[in-house]
């Protein structure tokens, strides 16, 4: 066993987040991607906290056609939310993961394996 291990289970961790984060949001914090298990709650230090899950497949929505393995991004330059796109917008949209199931170009669910 490593003596420098901090968390045995690092699949879900608590972070300081935007106050508008709600359970189910994809959240990007720098290079970390997670899906909020809890909505943002005010802490004793006046910061907002939520638990983000870093491993798994999660559902978001997009009107884009999606192929298996397509890169999926948060839409409109956001750093949180469930509105997703296949358009990187020349790097201004945050990568959240990769599609595990194809879908047509109609509004609907996209299943994303988060990128960690």
N, C-alpha and C positions, 0 to 999 in steps of 0.2 A: 504494500500500500504506500502510495506517495505521501510523504509527510507535509507537502505543501498544498494538498488538496483543500479547497475552500468549500465547495459545494459537492456533495455526493451526487445529487440529482440536479443538474443545471438546466433541465428542460423548461422550467417555469421559474422566472425570477421577477422581483419587484424593481421597478424603475421610476424615476421622476419623469412625468409625462405632461403633455398639454392638458389643461383642465377639461377640454372637450372630448377626450378619449372615452369611448364607450365600449363595453364588452362586445367582442367580435370584430373590432377595427384591426386592420393591418396597420402596424406602427413601425416606422423606420427611425432609429436613433443612431445617427452616424452610419457605421457599417453593420449595425445589428438590425435584424428583422424579427418581429414577433407578432403574434396576434393577441390582443387584449383578452385575458380571461375575466378581468374585472374592469368596471368603469373607473375612471379617475376619481380618487377620493382625497380630500384635503388632509394633509398630515399635520402633526404638531408644529412642524417647522415652516408652515404656510406654503409648502410645495405640494403638488398633486402627484399621487402615486397610483400605479396600476401594475398588476401582475401580467407579464407577457410570456406566452408560450413560444418556444423557439423550434420545436420539432413537431412536424405533422403536416397534414393536408387540410386546407381550409377553403371555405366557399366565399367567393366574392361575386360581383356582377360586372358584366361588360356587354356592349352591343357588338363588339368586334368578333370576327371569325377567329377561332382558335384551333391550332393544331397541337397534337401531343408534343410536349417538349418546348413549346413556345415560351419565350420570356414574357413575364407578366409584370406590369408596373402599376403603381398608384397613379391614378389619372390626375390631370391638371396641376402637376407640380406639387401635389400634396405630400405630407409626411405621415398622414393617418387617414383611415377611412376604409370603405368597402367598394368604392367605385374604382374599377381596374381597367387597364387598357393593354394592348399589345404594342403600343407606340411609345418608344423611348423618348420621343420629342427631343432628339439630339442630346440626350443625357440629362434633361431637366426633370424627367419623371423618375421616381425612385423604384429600382428593381425590388420586387418582393419575392419572386420565385418563378416556378415553371409549371405550366399546365400539365395535368396528368390525364386529361380527357379532352377530346376534340368537341367543338360546338360550332354551329353556323353563325352567320352574321345577323343575328337578331338579339334583342335584349334578353339576357338570361344569366344563369349561373355559370361560373367558371371555377374549376377545382384546382387549387394551387398548392404545390409542395413548396413550403417557404424556403428561402435561400439562406441557409446557415450551415 
